[in-house]
Amino acid sequence: MKSASVISSNFLERIADPASRFHPAYLLYRDRKITQHEVVARLPHVAMLGDSVCMDIYISSPWSTFWRAHTRRGRNWFVNTGSPHLGIRSISKRLEEITPFVAIQYAGIGALVEREDGRLNFFRHILGTRNLSGQVSQLLRAPRFPDLILISIGHNNVDWAWRCPPDELNAPERRLNDQCQEFRQNYARELRRLLGRARTEKHRVAVLVFGLVNFESYFKGREIAERLRESDRRLYPRLETTYKYLVSFHPAYRCNLIRLAAMMNEGLRTLLKEMNRDVEDAENIQLRYSHALATADLGRVELLHPIDGWHASAEGHGVLAEAAFADLGPSLEFLGIQ
């Protein structure tokens, strides 16, 4: 699946204003000394790496799911190019109020933080899934390295009960710890690739790593959806499909999924604390961990999609956007975006 780029639609009009920090580039463009493409390259670039939590997606029939995975990439909490009535005041909409910029979406449905030798299964292959390593590789191949890199991925890695030996289902401590450690190691490898490239850049680079979403409150909303479906089978028609793809979403396994997500978030927080010591000498790099999504209240059933009761609804994307944007301040300040 290719990345999707969105450029602020009125950027030329905005940078024509003498008060714009990009006005010198506009003057060069007006005098035909640089191309429009070169003007765009001078705008702030913001990239999003992630999984289906960052996408406008829901599960239905295989063909419909396949079609949405390849076509609907601009109506989510990161970037919303759809109609205003959808009610998603995305990060891109909020950021456009501050500065014209370029948004690049790399996220993909089913994406994992995987081992170096990890391979996609058949379902992820036909969906065009790129795991974290694939997203990082594509970003590194881009001619313009982003100024701000947002990362929200790992939600598919919390499925601890998938292929779990029967004797570990009731005693999963070792499995949870091993899975958490593997997640941390794989995440660290990809972050080092990004930071290695960032060191070679002449511009400032801010990397913001979001912790996994608040699964404890999320399952409160999910439980309401399940009760509603029991009373009316017309509601959430694809709700049970969730268990086909994420075994640990079964009520019996949720408690340990919540524990594993909390362990992974703590692992990410300590990892970034350690990695920050490695980039202390790089004045152009800022690396931060954000607990914004991990503490956002997702307990209302209205935040879940009315088809699968699994992915976010438009209102749910709005809540995620608000939480994520609220923690962007230090990154924007580091980049000189006021």
N, C-alpha and C positions, 0 to 999 in steps of 0.2 A: 504494500500500500504506500502510495506516495505521500509526502508531507503536503500540507495545505497552507498556503501563505495568503495573508490578508493585509492589504495596505490601506491606511486611513484614506478614505475616499476623497476628502477635500484637502489633502496635504499641501498641494501647490498654492491653493488660496490662503492657507494658514501661514505658510512660510513666506508668502509675499508681504506679510505684515512686518515692517521694520523692527518691531519689538520681538520677533521670533528669533530664537537662538540659531535657527537654520537660515535666516535671511541672507547671509553671505552666499550660501549655496544657491539660493533662488536667483540672486543677481548673476551668478556665473551661468546658471541655466538660461536666464532671460537673454544674456549676451551670447548664448550658444557656445560657451566655452566648455560646458559639460553637458552630458545627456541627462534625460529624465531618469534613466537607470542609475546613473551615478548619484543623482540627488537622493533617490530612494536608498541607496547604499549608505548614505550619511545619516539617515534617520535611525533612531533607536530600534533594535531588533530584539523581540522577545520570543523565546521558544518554550514550548510546553512538551515535556516528555511524560508519558503516563499510560494508563490503561483505560478501560471503559468508564471508570468513574469520571474521566475528563471528557467523555463523549456523549452526544445525544443518541443513545442507543437503548433498545429494549429487545428482549427475546420473544420471538413468535415462531412462525414456521421457518424451517431451514432456509428456504429461498428468500423469504422476506428479510430475515436476519442478515443473510449474505448481502442483499441489495443495500440495506441501510448501512452496513459496515463499510461499504465502498462508496457511498454517496452522501451520507449525512455527516458532515464534518464541521459545520459552522453554526451550530445551535447548542452551545454548551456553556458551562460557567467560565471557560477561558475566553472563547471567542464566539460571538453571536452575530451572524450576518443575516439572520432571518427577520421576520416581521416583528415590529415592536410589541404587538399584542401578545407575543409569547411570554412576555414578562420576565425575560432573563436579562438582568442588568449585569452583563458579564464583565470580567476583568478588562477586556478590550474596550468595552463601552465606557467604563470608568476611566481607563487610562487615556482614552482619546480626549477626555475633557482637560487633560493636563498637557499632552503633547501628541503630535502626529507620530505614528510609529508603524512598524511591520510586525505582525504576529505570525508565527509559524507553529503549526500543530503537527507534532510527530506521534502523538498518542494513538494506540490501537487496541481494539477489543481483544480481550484474552491475553494481553501482554503480561509477561512474567519477568521477574528478576531471576535470571537463570544461570546455570553453570556455563563454563566456557564451551563445553561440548554439547550443550543443550540443543535439542532438535524440536521443531514444532510437530505436534500431532496433526492428524489429518484435518480435524475441524479447524484448528488455528491456521493451518496452511491455506485452506480454501478461503478463509476470511481475510487473508493477506496480513496476518498478525506479524508485527515486529516486536520482539521482546526488547528489554532495555538495551542489550548490547547492540541490536540492530538499529534502534533509534539513535543511540550514541554514534554508531558508525555513519549513519546518514547525516547527522548533524556535522560530524567532522569533515564530511566530504563537501559540505556547502561552501561556496566561495566567500560568504560573509558570515563570520562567527558572531553569534548573538551577544548582545550586551547583557541581557538578563535571561537566565535559564531557570525555568520552574520545573520541578520534578515531583510528580505525584503518582507513584506506582508501587505495586507490591500486594494489592488486594487479592490477586489470584494466588499468591503464595501462602495465604493463611488457611488453605484447605488441607488441614493436617490429617483429616480422616480419609482422604483419597489414597487408595492402595495401602491403607494402614493394616498391618497384621492384626488378626483378631485379638491376640493376647495383649496388644498395646492400646486397644480402644478404651479399655477401662483403667489403664495405667500408662498414660501418654507422656509422662514427664520427660523421659529420655528423648522421645520423638520431637516434642515441642522444642527442647533445648537444641537438638541437632538441626532442626529446620530453621530455627532462629539464627544459629551460628552460620549456617550456609547462606542464608539471606544476607546477612551482614557482610560476609566475605565477597559475595558476588556484587553487591551494591558498591562496596569499596573499590573493586576493580574497575567498574565503569566510571565512578567519580574520578579516579586517578587519570583515566584517559581524557576526561573533559578538562581537568585542571592542568594536565600536561600541555594541552593545546592552548588553554587560556594564558599560560605563562609566556607563550610566544607572541601574544597579541599586543598591539600598541595601545589599544583602548581598554577601559575598565570593564571587568566582567564580574557580575554578581550571580551567584548560584544559590537558589533557595530550594531546600529539600523539605517537602511537606510530609509529616507523619501520616500514617494510615488513618482513614476516617474513624469517627467515633462509633464503633460497632455496638457498644453497649446501648446507646440511645437508638441506633439504627434498628436493632432487633425489637425494640419496643414498638416502633412503627410497623415493622414486619408482622409482629404478633397481632396487631389490630387488623391488618390486611387479611391475615389467615382466618381470623374470627368472622370477618365480614364475608369472606368467600364461603365459609361453612354455612352461613345463613342464606346466601344468595350465590349460586354457582355461576351466575352471569358476570360476577365481578372478578377482576384479576384472572382472566381466562388462562394465562400462562404462568401462574404462580408456582405450580408444582414443577415446572420445567427447570427452575433454579436448582433443584436437588440433583438433576442429571449432570450439571456442570460443576457444581460446588457441593460435594457430599456433606461438608462440615456445616452447611446451612440448615441441616436437619436439626430440629429442636434438641435432640439428645446430645448434639456435638457443639452447640453454640457457645456454651460456657467456656470450653477450652479454646475455641476460635477467638473469643474476646481476650482471653489470657495471652494467646500467642500474638495477637495484634499489639497488645500493650508491651509485650517483650520485644517485639520487633521495633516499635517506636523508641523504646529506651535504648535499644542497640543502635539505632540511627542517630539518636542524640549524642551518645558517647562516641560514636564513630566520627561524627563531624567535629566534635570537640578535639579529638586526636588529630584529625586531618588538618584542622586549622593551624596546628603547630607546624605542619609541613609547609604551609603557604604563608607563614608570617613574613618571610622575606620578599614576597611578591606583592608589591604595593598596589598592583592593578587588579587583585582578586579579593572578592568578598565571598565567604562561604558561610551559609546560615542554615540552621534547622528551624522549622516552624511547626508548632503544635496546634496551629489554627484549625485544621480540619479534624484533628484528633479530639478537639474539645467542642466543636460545633454541635449544637443540639439538633439531631436528626430524628427525633422521636415521634414526629407527627406523621400520620399515615399519608397526608396530602403531599409529602415530599417524595413518595414512591410512585413509580410509573403505574398508571392504571391498567396496563396490560400484564406486566410480569411481577409487579410488586417487589421488584428487585433493584432495578436501576433507578436513577433519579428522574423525577418529573421536572417540568419546567420550573415549578416552584422550588423543588429540591436543588436544581442548578443555581437558582438565585441565592439560596442560603449558602451554598458552597462558595459562590463568587464573593459574597459579602465577607465571609470568614477569611478567605484567602487574601482578598485585597486589603483587608484591615491590617495585615502583617507585612505588606509590601513597602511600607514607609522607609525603613532603614536601607533597603536595597535601592529604592529610587533615589534616596538622598546620596548614597555612595556613587551612583551613576550621574549625579548632577541634574536629575530630573525633579524639578520643584513643582 
